[in-house]
Amino acid sequence: MNIINDLKLQYKMGGIVIRLIFINILCYAVPGIVFAILSMFKIDIDYKSFVALSSDWNILLIRPWKILSYSFFHTGFFHILFNMLMLNFFGNLFTTYFTQKQLLGLYILGAIFSGLFYMIGYTFLPALTGVNATVVGASGAIMAVLLATVSYQPYMEVRLFLFGNVKLWQIALVLIIIDLIQLPMDNTGGHIAHIGGAIFGYIFIRLMQNGTDLSKLVSSVIDFFVNLFQTKKSNPFKKVHVNVKKPTPIRQSKIVTKDKTQQQIDDILDKISQSGYDSLSVDEKEFLFKAGK
């Protein structure tokens, strides 16, 4: 139970990078476990046919959610492991310079653009025309985050195991060359999506530097649905007139208690920022979890 509470707290307190990683892992693990159990009863359901992006435009017209859903599902353990490591690394680098909302917008728009780029590739490339293929994975969206970060800070140096200090533009160049070389080989659709994501990441930053923030499109849509489905706590047509009384000593004591609680929360958050979440004691984690409800 403490593990579940810890995961809930990390999701709640973590930034958009942690939340995207959590969502990707859940989309990989939950269906995998459920359908593995069903297969024991000889119930075989290909759930990926409902979320994977097809190269057929007619299928997209029938199931339009696929242009985004494909970017949260993966084909295997090492597929999602590599993608989440990349998302964690470059996502945190991106949020060093930009906001959480901008990262979310970049991820979603990058996924959509790379998906469309993948479908266009299968429509116009002679070797792929007429081929019906599907793709899943967050790679296209992550390439958008990677190239956006590289485009903004190309000469930033990072230390890589076995390679030492390398510049961000060098990492991006190697990854793009690998995708281009492997285009005619296995996973052609995936490599096309990677290139599409990289192109969008570059466009995203160039437009932002010219004053156009594409992530606001995603923020506007999310805010619209949040406001649409938000439950109103009070009836706006009902007015109640009450006599205002002076605060009593009991009321004052409640305010003091609230201030002490807030102070304890602030102390714990300061401890997290200095030493990390794992430095908290069991009591502190439990207190923070209950306070966040």
N, C-alpha and C positions, 0 to 999 in steps of 0.2 A: 504493500500500500504506500509506503514511503517513496518507493521508486516511481510510482505513478504520480504522486504529488510533486516529486522533484521534476519530472518531465513536464507536468502542467505548468509549474512555476517557471521553468526555463523557457517554455513556449511563450508564456505570458510576458515575462520580463525581457526576453530576447528580441533582437531586431528583426527586420524583414528577411535577412539571410537565414537566420535560424528557423523562422516560420516556413520559408520556402523549402528548406531541407526537410523539416518535419512533414510537410504535405507530400513531398516527393517520396519519402520513405513509407508513409502510410499508404499511398497509392500503389506502391510496389508490394508491400508486405501483406496488407489486408486481403486484397483479391487473391494473391498467391496462396495464402493459407486457406482461405475459404474454398477456393476451387480445387485445391489439392485434396481437401477433405471430401468434397463432393465426388471427385474422381474415384475415391475408394468405393463409392456406391454406384460406380459406372454411370455417373452423371457428368458428362463432358460438355462444358460450355466455353466457347472461345470468347472470353470477355474483351480481349484486345480488339476484336472486330468492331466493338462499340466505341473505342477510344482512339485507336490508331488512325493516323491520317493517310488516306488513300491518294494515289496519284490520279484517280478518276474524279473529274470535276462534278459529274452527276451525283456521286456519292456524297460529296461535300454539300450539295444543294439539299439533299435529304437529311443529312446529319451535320449541320453547320458547326456544332460544338467541337467537332474533331480538329478544327483549325487551332484550337488551344489545348484541348484535353490531351493530345498526344505528347505534349511537352512535360507532363507530370507522371508518365508511365515509362517503364524500362523493361528490357528483355531479360536481364540477368543481374546477378549480384555484382560482378565486376563492372558492368555497365553503369549501374547507379552509383557504385562506390567512387569510380573515377569522376563522374559528373558532379557528385556532391562535394568532393574534395576541391574541384575546380571552382564550383560555385562559392564555397566557403572562402577560398583564397581571394578570388577576384571580386566577389561581392563585397567583402570587407574592405578591400582596397578602394572600390568605387565609392562606398559610403564614407570614406575618409574625406572626400571632396564634395560629395553630393548627398541629398537627403534620402531617407528611407522610401518615401513615396516615389522619388525619381527612379530608384532601383526597381521597385515593383513595376512601375510603368515601363521601364526598359525591358525587364524580363518578359512581361506579357506581350508588348508590341514586338519585341525581338522574336518571340515564339511564333507570332502570327506572320510576321514578314518572312522568316526563314521557312515556314510551312508553305506559304504562297510561292516562294522562290523554288522550293522543291517541286511543287506541282507544275510550275512553268517549265522547269528543266525537263520533266518527263513529257511535257507537251511539245516542246520545240526541238530538243536535241534528237537528231536523226537516230542515234543508236538506242534511244529510249522510247521513241514514239510508239504508242500502242501497247506499251508494257504496263500492266496493272501491278503496282507495288504498294506497300504500306511502310510507314515509319513511326517509331515512337522514341522518346528520349528528350531530355532537356538540353542536349548539346547545342542546338541552334540558338536557344535563348541565352545560354551561358557564353557562347561565342560573341553574342551581342554585348554582354556585360564586359567580356575580356577586351574586345576591340574598342569599346567606349572608354575604358580605363586607359588603355594603351594610347589612344588618340589624344587623351587629355594630358597624360604624363608619360610620353614615350621613353624618356631617358631615366626614369626611376629604376634604381637597381634593387634586385631581390636576390637572396641567397638560396640556391637550389642544391639539393643533395647530389653529390658527385660532380656538379658543374661549377660550384662556387657562385660568385657574383655575376649576374647577367642582367641586361636591361630588358624592360618590358617589351620593347619593339622586337627584340631578338626572339623572345618566346612566341610572340604573335606570328612572326615571319615563319618560324619553323613549323608551327601548327598549320598555317595556311598552305605551305609547300607540301606537307604530308597529305592534306586533303586533296590538293590538286593532283598529286602523283597517284593517289589511290582511287581517283574518280572512275577509271575503267575497270577497277577490281571489285572486290566484295563491298557491299553496303554503299553502293553508288548514291542512293537517295539520301543517306545520312550525311555523306560528304557534301552533297549539294546544299543541304540544309545548313551545314556548318558555314559554308561560304556565304550563304544568304544572311545568316546571323551576323557574320563579321562585317558585311557591307552595311547592314542596318546600324550596328554599333558605331561605325564611323560616321554615318549620316546623322545619327542621334546627337553626337557631340558637336558636330559642325553646326547643326541647326541651333543647338543650345548656345553656342558661342556667338551666334548671330541674333540671339534674343528669342528664339522659338523653342519652348519646352514641350516636346511631344508627350511627356509623361502626364501632363495636365489632362489629356484626353482620358486616360485611364482613371485618374483621380476623380474626374467629373462623373464618369459612369458609376464608379463605386459609391461616391457620395449620393448620387441620385437614388440608387437602390437602397442604401442605408436609410435615407430620409423617407423613402416610400414605404418601407416595411417596419419602420421604427414605431413601437407602441407608445402612444401618448399616455402620460401618467395622469393627466387631468383633463376635465371637460372644459373646453374654451368658452362654451355658451352658458356655463353655470357660474354665477358670481356669489360668493359668500362673504357677508360683512361680519366681522368679528371685532370685539373690543380688544385693543392692544394693551397688554399688561406689562408692567415693569418686570425685568428678569428677576426671578427668585434666587436665593442662595443655592437651591438644588440645581437649577438651570446652569448657574455659574460653575458648579462643580463638574457638570457634564462637559462643559467647554474645556476646562482644565484637563480632564481625562483624555479628551480628544487630542489636545495639544501634546500630551505626553506620548500618546500612541503614535502620532505623526512624527514626533521626534525620534522614537525608537525605529520607525520605518526608515527615516532619513539616515540614521546611524548605520543601519544594516546595508542600505544602498551604497553608502560611502565605503563600507567594508568590501562590498562586491567590486566596486570600481577600482579599489586599490589592490585587492588580493585575489579577486575572482570569486565566482559563486561557490566553488568547492571549499573555500575557507570558512564558510558558515557552519555553525554548530547545528545539530538536529533541531534544537529548540528554536533557533533563529529561522531556519528554513520553514518550520511549522508555523511560526508566528507570521512570517511574510506571506505564506500561502493563504492563511486564514484572513489576513488583512486585505488581500487582493480580491477576495470574493465579493 
